[in-house]
């Protein structure tokens, strides 16, 4: 007799997911997949239903969204300024450099 305890944990092949019985493991995979490509309508519906009921997966989705937006902003800042550091106003940057130079001379 096969051991069925691990079968429930194995992800079903794409298109074979029971979207009404979506487990968190599969939901998080779908959330991640949706970052790369649009989900099919039935998957979007099933995931949306799961997210309505599952606070943990809603948090996971919000965290991934936050990381994606933060990465996008950091990449935009670097491409515009050529500086991977924070986007500081020029006068603040000058004051910091001046202060550091003063402290180096004082040593």
C-alpha positions as CSV (number, residue, x, y, z in Angstrom):
1,X,0.0,0.0,0.0
2,X,1.5,3.4,-1.0
3,X,2.3,6.0,1.7
4,X,-0.2,8.7,1.2
5,X,1.1,11.0,3.9
6,X,3.5,12.7,1.4
7,X,1.1,12.7,-1.6
8,X,-0.9,15.6,-0.1
9,X,2.2,17.7,0.2
10,X,3.4,17.2,-3.4
11,X,2.2,20.0,-5.7
12,X,-0.2,18.8,-8.3
13,X,0.8,19.4,-11.9
14,X,-0.2,22.8,-13.5
15,X,-3.8,22.8,-14.5
16,X,-4.6,20.0,-12.1
17,X,-4.9,22.1,-8.9
18,X,-8.2,22.0,-7.1
19,X,-8.6,25.7,-6.8
20,X,-11.3,25.4,-4.2
21,X,-9.0,23.4,-1.9
22,X,-6.0,25.6,-2.4
23,X,-3.4,25.1,0.3
24,X,-1.0,27.8,1.4
25,X,2.0,26.0,-0.1
26,X,0.3,26.1,-3.5
27,X,-1.0,29.6,-3.0
28,X,2.4,31.0,-2.3
29,X,3.8,29.3,-5.4
30,X,1.0,30.9,-7.4
31,X,1.7,34.3,-5.8
32,X,5.3,34.0,-6.8
33,X,4.4,32.8,-10.3
34,X,2.1,35.7,-10.7
35,X,5.1,38.0,-10.4
36,X,6.6,36.6,-13.6
37,X,3.5,36.0,-15.7
38,X,-0.2,36.5,-15.5
39,X,-2.2,33.7,-14.0
40,X,-5.1,32.0,-15.9
41,X,-8.5,33.4,-14.9
42,X,-9.4,30.2,-12.9
43,X,-6.1,30.5,-11.0
44,X,-6.6,34.2,-10.3
45,X,-10.1,33.4,-9.0
46,X,-8.9,30.5,-6.8
47,X,-6.0,32.5,-5.4
48,X,-8.2,35.5,-4.8
49,X,-10.6,33.3,-2.8
50,X,-7.8,31.8,-0.8
51,X,-6.4,35.3,-0.1
52,X,-9.8,36.4,1.2
53,X,-9.6,33.6,3.8
54,X,-5.9,33.4,4.6
55,X,-4.2,36.2,6.5
56,X,-0.8,34.5,6.2
57,X,-0.9,34.3,2.4
58,X,-2.2,37.9,2.2
59,X,0.9,39.0,4.3
60,X,3.2,37.0,2.0
61,X,1.7,38.6,-1.1
62,X,2.0,42.1,0.4
63,X,5.6,41.4,1.4
64,X,6.5,40.2,-2.1
65,X,4.8,43.2,-3.6
66,X,6.7,45.5,-1.2
67,X,10.0,43.9,-2.2
68,X,9.2,44.1,-5.9
69,X,8.4,47.8,-5.6
70,X,11.5,48.6,-3.4
71,X,13.7,46.8,-5.9
72,X,12.1,48.7,-8.8
73,X,12.6,52.0,-7.0
74,X,16.2,51.2,-6.2
75,X,16.9,50.3,-9.8
76,X,15.3,53.5,-11.1
77,X,17.3,55.6,-8.6
78,X,20.5,54.0,-9.7
79,X,19.7,54.4,-13.4
80,X,18.8,58.1,-13.1
81,X,21.6,59.2,-10.7
82,X,24.3,56.6,-11.6
83,X,24.6,56.3,-7.8
84,X,23.5,53.1,-6.1
85,X,23.2,54.8,-2.8
86,X,20.3,56.8,-1.3
87,X,19.0,59.6,-3.4
88,X,20.1,62.5,-1.1
89,X,19.5,66.2,-1.9
90,X,22.7,67.8,-3.2
91,X,23.0,70.3,-0.2
92,X,22.7,67.5,2.3
93,X,25.3,65.4,0.5
94,X,27.7,68.5,0.5
95,X,27.2,69.0,4.2
96,X,27.9,65.4,4.9
97,X,31.1,65.4,2.8
98,X,32.2,68.7,4.4
99,X,31.6,67.3,7.9
100,X,33.6,64.1,7.1
101,X,36.5,66.1,5.7
102,X,36.5,68.3,8.8
103,X,36.6,65.3,11.1
104,X,39.4,63.7,9.0
105,X,41.5,66.9,9.3
106,X,40.9,67.1,13.0
107,X,42.5,63.6,13.6
